[in-house]
């Protein structure tokens, strides 16, 4: 239930009101931004909610119980507020937005209307739309471990324990030719086998994409060159001589953990779980049912 002070409650009960909305957006890194649909800046909770940010709100779809309520806010892409670069970097992923209803004639009169989480962010034609989801959406997120065949650790983390400082696991390279914003021909990786860096990560060390990280979907080695395919286009242009570092790839399978990293003792999956084919099969004389492991 919303908590309203006596002053703002009395104002709302008047026949004529002077209400506006203010939004305080807090990113996962703790940065706070304020916006308002009023024509003057408003200070709420020590956060300056700025005018002219182009924030507009849609209607809220309410559901009973623990169902997820959704709405949207939209605005113009402006570098001083919300920029294409910020969206591409994932700055607003999982951010929290607090919506306040404020009496703009007396900004001491306000109340917290709702708190939402930012879902998908879309951009088109110089505008963006942020999907807002109620806090109950967190109840839909799976927590803890899963009983699946593949490893649930990330390569190099405290559960995996593989050292990315080992020889051949983190390597420097340079762009030789930009075939597209998804495909680059590179130097510095000629000594590594085909797909050694597949499912790994590339981090830019120079250029307009400095310090950005992107997954590698393909690592193709031929007699003439080495080509890397990136998961998605970079927000800024890639040019020849851009420097980067690449991290060895892991497809999280038990076989890769054993043969590539010799790290099966730390494997965080369940490779011996029977699959659908096994579950739907029937007993016959040719199969081996000695109780031994499925994966060696």
KANORQUI-V372124 format. One record per backbone hydrogen bond with DSSP energy under -1.0 kcal/mol. CO is the residue of the C=O (numbers start at 1). NH is the residue of the N-H. E is the energy in kcal/mol with one decimal. If there is no record, write none. Layout:
# KANORQUI-V372124
CO NH E
CO NH E
This chain:
# KANORQUI-V372124
5 9 -2.2
6 10 -2.2
7 11 -2.0
8 12 -2.3
9 13 -1.5
11 14 -1.3
18 104 -1.8
20 102 -2.6
21 37 -1.7
22 100 -3.2
23 35 -2.5
24 98 -2.5
25 33 -2.7
26 96 -2.7
27 30 -2.0
31 27 -2.5
33 25 -3.2
34 50 -2.0
35 23 -3.0
42 49 -3.6
44 47 -2.4
47 44 -2.7
49 42 -2.4
50 36 -1.7
56 74 -2.7
61 70 -1.1
64 67 -1.3
69 134 -2.0
70 61 -2.8
71 132 -3.0
72 58 -2.7
73 130 -3.2
74 56 -2.2
75 128 -2.5
78 81 -1.8
82 78 -1.6
83 87 -1.9
84 88 -2.7
85 89 -1.9
86 91 -2.4
87 90 -1.4
90 93 -1.2
92 95 -1.9
95 118 -2.8
96 26 -3.1
97 116 -2.8
98 24 -2.4
99 113 -2.7
99 114 -1.3
100 22 -2.2
101 111 -1.8
102 20 -2.1
103 106 -1.3
106 109 -2.5
109 103 -2.6
111 101 -2.4
114 99 -3.0
116 97 -2.7
117 133 -3.0
120 131 -2.6
122 129 -2.5
124 127 -1.8
126 77 -2.7
127 124 -2.6
128 75 -1.9
129 122 -2.6
130 73 -2.0
131 119 -3.7
132 71 -1.8
133 117 -3.1
134 137 -2.2
135 138 -1.8
136 139 -1.5
137 140 -1.4
138 141 -1.1
146 148 -1.4
148 270 -2.6
154 157 -2.6
157 161 -3.2
163 166 -1.5
166 169 -2.1
169 248 -2.8
171 246 -3.1
173 244 -2.2
174 187 -2.5
175 241 -2.6
177 185 -3.2
182 230 -3.3
183 179 -1.3
183 180 -2.0
184 228 -2.7
185 176 -3.2
185 177 -1.9
187 174 -1.8
189 192 -1.6
193 196 -1.9
196 249 -1.9
197 200 -2.1
200 216 -2.6
201 247 -2.7
202 214 -2.4
203 245 -2.3
204 211 -2.9
207 210 -1.4
209 212 -2.2
212 204 -2.2
214 202 -3.1
215 231 -2.3
216 199 -2.8
218 229 -2.5
219 195 -1.8
220 227 -2.8
225 222 -2.7
226 186 -2.7
227 220 -2.8
228 184 -2.3
229 217 -2.3
229 218 -1.2
239 242 -1.6
242 175 -2.5
243 205 -2.5
243 206 -1.4
244 173 -2.7
245 203 -2.9
246 171 -2.5
252 151 -2.8
253 257 -2.1
254 258 -2.0
255 259 -2.9
256 260 -2.3
256 261 -1.1
257 263 -2.4
263 266 -1.7
264 267 -1.5
268 152 -1.3
270 273 -1.5
275 279 -2.3
276 280 -2.0
